[in-house]
Amino acid sequence: MKLPIIAYGDPVLKKVATDIAPDEYPNIKHLVADMFETMYGAKGVGLAAPQVGMSMRLFVIDATPFSDDEPQLEGFKKVFINARILSETGEEWPFNEGCLSIPEIREDVYRKSDLTISYYDEDWKHHQADFNGLAARIIQHEYDHIEGKLFTDKLSPLRRRLIEKKLNDISKGNISVDYRMKFPAAKKGR
């Protein structure tokens, strides 16, 4: 089932998400499937639970669309539960990022090239793994969501001021997207 994506301005996107336990979410695989369906329907490569209104430490990624740039990303599809980034190293490099919760805005964001992360998959198996390049970037972007951060938080104050009207329009629902969204400041009855 495709879930509505929460738009910029909703408090759930700025809240640090909480860990979850297997007994709290016995149907986690169903939620994961819904999140992948939602992400694919919106043509995204990552989606975090806060973006569908759930303040839990869960995100999904499928970096396959970037396999032309990095062939090792073909079929790179993962689920991250209760993730913790243990280290971020390497050179910071810019990449033009976007976000399903902030449609039609793309900005260059600097992130470190390598990371080590601890997480559980949808079968509650623990992993500790190293990622680099675009895989690391997608993970960092989605990880920021469960930490209550958005890519726009990484922009300079000047850059944020320049896109402020667009951000306010997104929050109010004054935007056209081809996927379901919930807008925190939309006028009722529209």
C-alpha positions in Angstrom: 0.0 0.0 0.0 1.3 3.4 -0.9 1.5 5.7 2.1 1.2 9.5 2.0 4.6 11.3 2.2 4.8 13.9 4.9 5.8 17.3 3.5 8.4 19.8 4.8 7.2 21.7 7.9 5.6 18.8 9.7 7.1 18.4 13.3 7.7 14.6 12.8 10.5 15.4 10.3 12.4 17.4 13.0 12.0 14.9 15.8 14.7 12.3 16.7 13.1 9.0 16.0 13.0 6.2 18.6 14.4 2.6 18.4 11.9 -0.1 17.9 11.8 -3.7 19.2 10.7 -6.9 17.4 7.8 -7.5 19.7 6.5 -4.0 19.1 6.4 -4.4 15.4 5.7 -8.1 14.5 4.5 -7.0 11.1 7.6 -5.0 10.3 8.0 -6.7 6.9 4.5 -5.4 5.9 5.5 -1.8 6.8 8.9 -2.3 5.0 7.0 -3.5 1.9 4.6 -0.5 2.1 7.6 1.9 2.4 9.3 0.4 -0.7 6.1 0.6 -2.6 5.7 4.3 -1.5 9.3 5.1 -2.4 9.1 3.5 -5.8 5.8 5.2 -6.5 7.4 8.5 -5.8 10.5 7.6 -7.9 12.8 7.8 -4.8 16.0 5.9 -3.8 15.4 6.1 -0.1 12.6 6.7 2.4 12.6 7.0 6.2 9.7 6.2 8.5 9.4 9.8 9.7 8.6 10.7 6.1 5.5 8.5 6.3 4.6 10.0 9.7 6.2 7.3 12.0 8.9 8.5 14.4 10.8 5.3 14.4 14.4 4.4 13.5 13.6 2.7 10.2 14.6 3.5 6.6 14.8 1.7 3.3 17.0 2.4 0.3 17.4 1.1 -3.3 20.4 2.7 -5.0 19.9 0.7 -8.3 19.0 3.9 -10.2 22.6 5.1 -9.6 24.2 1.9 -11.0 25.1 3.7 -14.3 27.4 5.8 -12.2 28.5 3.1 -9.8 27.9 -0.4 -11.2 28.2 -2.0 -7.7 24.9 -0.3 -6.9 22.9 -2.6 -9.2 20.4 -4.4 -6.9 21.6 -2.5 -3.9 18.4 -2.7 -1.8 18.5 -2.6 2.0 16.5 -2.1 5.1 18.0 -0.3 8.2 16.3 -0.7 11.6 17.7 1.0 14.7 20.7 2.2 12.7 23.7 4.0 14.3 26.4 5.6 12.3 29.7 4.6 14.0 32.0 6.7 11.9 32.1 9.0 8.9 35.5 9.5 7.2 37.0 10.5 3.9 36.8 13.7 1.9 33.6 15.7 1.9 32.2 15.9 -1.6 29.2 17.7 -3.0 26.2 16.0 -4.7 22.9 17.5 -5.8 20.4 16.1 -3.4 16.6 16.1 -3.3 14.0 14.7 -0.9 10.5 13.2 -1.4 9.3 15.4 1.6 10.8 18.5 -0.1 9.8 18.1 -3.8 11.2 20.3 -6.6 14.1 21.6 -4.5 17.5 20.2 -5.1 20.7 21.6 -3.6 24.4 20.6 -3.4 25.1 19.0 -0.1 28.6 18.1 1.2 29.0 14.7 3.0 31.9 12.5 3.9 32.6 9.7 1.4 32.8 6.7 3.8 30.8 5.4 6.7 30.5 2.5 9.1 27.0 1.8 10.4 25.4 -0.7 12.8 21.8 -1.8 12.0 19.3 -4.5 12.0 17.6 -5.8 8.8 13.9 -6.7 8.4 14.6 -10.2 9.8 16.1 -8.6 13.0 19.6 -9.8 12.0 22.4 -7.4 13.2 24.9 -6.0 10.8 27.9 -3.7 11.0 29.0 -2.6 7.5 31.1 -0.1 5.7 29.8 1.9 2.7 31.2 4.5 0.4 30.3 6.7 -2.5 26.7 7.1 -3.5 25.6 4.2 -1.2 27.1 6.1 1.8 25.4 9.3 0.7 22.0 7.8 0.4 22.4 6.1 3.8 23.6 9.4 5.4 20.6 11.3 3.9 18.1 8.8 5.2 19.9 8.5 8.5 19.5 12.2 8.9 15.8 11.8 8.7 15.8 9.5 11.8 17.9 12.0 13.5 15.4 14.8 12.8 17.5 16.5 10.2 16.8 17.5 6.6 19.2 18.1 3.8 18.1 21.8 3.8 19.6 22.0 7.4 23.0 21.5 5.8 22.7 24.5 3.5 24.2 27.9 4.3 21.9 30.5 5.9 22.0 32.5 2.7 21.0 29.5 0.6 18.2 28.6 3.0 16.8 32.2 2.9 16.9 32.0 -0.9 14.6 28.9 -0.9 12.4 29.9 2.1 9.4 30.8 -0.1 9.6 27.5 -1.9 9.8 25.7 1.4 6.7 27.6 2.7 4.8 26.8 -0.4 5.6 23.0 0.0 4.4 23.2 3.6 1.1 24.8 2.5 0.6 22.3 -0.3 1.2 24.9 -3.1 3.0 22.4 -5.2 2.1 19.8 -7.8 3.5 16.2 -7.2 2.5 12.9 -8.7 2.4 11.1 -5.4 0.3 11.4 -2.2 1.5 13.9 0.3 0.3 15.4 3.6 0.9 19.1 4.0 1.2 20.4 7.5 0.1 24.0 6.7 -2.5 23.3 4.0 -5.8 25.1 4.4 -8.6 22.7 5.3 -11.3 22.2 2.8 -9.1 22.6 -0.3 
